[in-house]
Amino acid sequence: MVYKILIVEDDAGIAQAIAERAATWGFEACCVQDFRNVTQEFFAFAPQLVLLDIMLPFYNGYYWCSELRKCSNVPIIFLSSASDNMNIVMAMNMGADDFIAKPFDMEVLILKIQALLRRSYDFAVQAPFLEHRGAVLNTADQTLSAGGQKLELTKNEYRILLVLLRNKGKVVSREKLMEELWESESFVDENTLTVNVNRLRKKLAGAGLDGFILTKFRVGYLIS
């Protein structure tokens, strides 16, 4: 399968450089041309991953991330020079799966893309359902059914829940979760893991699953 990457970057030089580098690794890349209609180009191209800048003409990347999350769980990586903690937290809260600060090394970007695609599209072939406390995680569509409702999960939220459920009753260290989520913890800010876990907890609590994920102070998380 040839994975398709949509590049939402208004700096034509950066966008073209990413597209060319991605092509050498066997990806099919498309650079957005109409920044008024990003979702329209998204549906026309049907990518498996989106690279998204924050500062864009007309509407910023947060807006487009929110719009895409209304209709798709496609992996989204933010690329931005605005890499302070506030922007990283905002990006992750909007549903992004990762954040890479500009300027970045092109090889690191490709490794991040490969890792996220592998997690997103290869992982769902394992056990189809995992159940706990009446909550059922469906690995086919990466959703959670609980309290009579179906919860849409981001790729990172799904991965966190899947790892914890597969290790039910055992404490999973933060380091282990970061390795599972991002392949190499050297590229990870611990804050992004905390943001994802907290966001997942809010979704679970909204479905009547308060306290579903427990914290072991300075160790990690568990489901018991």
C-alpha positions in Angstrom: 0.0 0.0 0.0 1.2 3.5 -0.8 0.4 5.8 2.0 -0.8 9.3 1.1 0.2 12.4 3.0 -1.6 15.8 2.8 0.7 18.7 3.5 -1.1 21.8 4.8 1.8 24.3 4.8 1.7 27.8 3.2 5.5 28.1 2.8 5.8 26.6 -0.7 9.5 25.9 -0.2 9.0 23.8 2.9 5.9 22.1 1.5 7.7 21.1 -1.7 10.8 19.9 0.2 8.6 17.7 2.4 6.7 16.3 -0.6 9.9 15.5 -2.4 11.5 13.8 0.6 8.4 11.9 1.3 8.3 10.7 -2.3 11.8 9.2 -2.0 10.5 7.1 0.9 7.6 5.8 -1.2 4.9 8.1 0.0 2.4 10.0 -2.2 2.3 13.6 -1.0 0.0 16.4 -1.9 0.4 20.1 -1.0 -2.8 22.0 -0.2 -3.3 24.9 -2.7 -6.6 26.4 -1.5 -6.3 27.4 2.2 -9.9 28.4 2.3 -11.0 24.8 1.6 -8.6 22.5 3.3 -11.3 19.9 4.2 -12.4 19.9 0.5 -8.9 19.0 -0.6 -8.6 16.5 2.3 -11.7 14.6 1.0 -10.5 14.8 -2.6 -7.1 13.4 -1.8 -8.2 11.0 1.0 -4.8 10.8 2.8 -3.7 8.4 5.5 -1.9 11.2 7.4 -1.9 15.1 7.6 1.0 17.4 8.2 -0.5 20.7 9.5 1.1 24.1 10.1 -0.4 26.4 12.8 0.0 29.8 11.0 -2.0 29.6 7.8 -3.9 32.0 5.6 -7.6 32.6 6.4 -7.9 30.0 9.2 -5.2 28.7 11.4 -4.2 25.0 11.9 -6.2 24.6 15.1 -9.3 25.4 13.2 -8.5 22.9 10.4 -7.5 20.2 13.0 -10.9 20.7 14.7 -12.7 20.5 11.4 -10.9 17.3 10.4 -11.6 15.7 13.7 -15.4 16.2 13.1 -15.2 13.8 10.2 -12.0 11.7 10.5 -9.6 10.1 12.9 -6.7 10.4 10.4 -3.4 10.9 12.1 -2.4 14.6 12.3 1.1 15.9 13.0 1.5 19.6 13.7 4.6 21.3 12.2 5.3 24.8 13.7 7.9 27.2 14.9 5.4 28.2 17.6 6.6 25.3 19.8 6.0 26.7 23.3 4.1 24.5 25.7 0.9 26.4 25.2 0.8 25.7 21.5 1.8 22.1 22.0 -1.0 21.6 24.6 -3.5 23.3 22.3 -2.6 21.1 19.4 -2.9 17.9 21.4 -6.2 19.1 22.9 -7.5 19.7 19.4 -6.9 16.1 18.5 -3.4 16.1 17.0 -1.3 13.0 17.4 2.2 14.6 17.4 3.9 18.0 17.3 7.2 18.7 15.6 9.0 22.1 16.1 10.4 24.0 13.2 13.2 23.9 12.1 13.2 20.1 12.0 15.4 17.5 10.6 13.8 15.9 7.5 14.9 12.4 8.5 13.3 12.8 12.0 10.1 13.9 10.3 10.1 10.8 8.0 10.7 8.6 11.0 7.8 10.2 12.9 5.6 9.7 9.9 6.6 6.1 9.5 6.1 5.3 13.2 2.7 7.0 13.3 1.5 5.3 10.2 2.6 1.9 11.5 0.8 2.5 14.8 -2.3 3.7 13.2 -2.8 1.2 10.4 -0.9 -2.0 11.4 -2.0 -2.3 15.0 -5.7 -2.9 14.5 -5.2 -6.4 13.0 -4.8 -7.9 16.5 -7.6 -8.9 19.0 -10.8 -7.3 17.7 -12.5 -6.5 21.1 -11.2 -5.8 24.6 -13.8 -5.4 27.5 -13.6 -4.0 31.0 -16.3 -2.7 33.3 -18.8 -2.9 30.5 -16.7 -0.8 28.2 -15.8 -2.5 24.9 -12.8 -1.3 22.8 -13.2 -2.1 19.1 -9.8 -2.4 17.5 -11.4 -2.5 14.0 -12.7 1.1 14.0 -10.7 2.3 17.1 -13.8 3.3 19.1 -15.0 2.6 22.6 -18.6 1.7 23.5 -19.6 2.5 27.0 -22.7 3.7 28.8 -24.9 3.3 25.7 -22.7 5.6 23.6 -19.9 5.2 21.1 -16.8 7.3 21.9 -14.5 8.4 19.1 -10.9 8.2 20.1 -7.8 9.9 18.6 -5.0 7.6 17.5 -3.0 8.4 20.7 -6.0 7.9 23.0 -6.8 4.6 21.3 -3.2 3.4 21.7 -3.0 4.4 25.3 -6.3 2.6 26.1 -5.2 -0.5 24.1 -1.9 -0.8 25.9 -3.5 -0.4 29.3 -6.2 -2.9 28.6 -3.8 -5.4 27.3 -1.8 -5.0 30.5 -5.0 -4.9 32.7 -4.1 -5.2 36.4 -0.5 -4.2 35.8 1.1 -0.8 36.1 2.4 0.4 32.7 5.2 2.9 33.2 5.2 6.3 31.5 8.3 5.3 29.7 6.7 2.2 28.3 3.7 4.1 27.1 5.9 6.7 25.5 7.8 4.0 23.7 4.6 2.4 22.5 3.1 5.7 21.4 6.1 7.4 19.8 8.5 4.5 19.2 11.5 6.5 20.6 11.0 8.4 23.8 14.0 10.7 22.9 11.6 12.7 20.6 8.8 13.0 23.2 7.9 15.7 25.6 6.3 14.0 28.7 3.7 16.7 28.7 2.1 15.3 25.6 1.5 12.0 27.3 -0.1 13.7 30.3 -2.3 15.8 28.0 -3.5 12.6 26.1 -4.2 10.7 29.3 -6.1 13.6 30.8 -8.2 14.1 27.7 -8.9 10.3 27.5 -10.0 10.4 31.2 -12.5 13.2 30.5 -14.0 11.2 27.7 -14.3 8.1 29.9 -15.8 10.0 32.8 -18.4 11.5 30.4 -19.5 7.9 29.6 -19.8 7.0 33.3 -16.3 5.5 33.6 -14.8 7.8 36.1 -11.6 6.4 37.7 -11.2 3.9 34.8 -7.5 4.8 34.5 -5.6 4.9 37.7 -2.3 6.7 38.4 0.6 5.2 40.3 2.5 8.3 41.4 5.9 8.6 39.7 5.5 5.1 38.2 2.7 5.1 35.5 -0.9 4.1 34.9 -3.1 1.0 35.2 -6.6 -0.3 34.7 -7.7 -2.7 37.4 
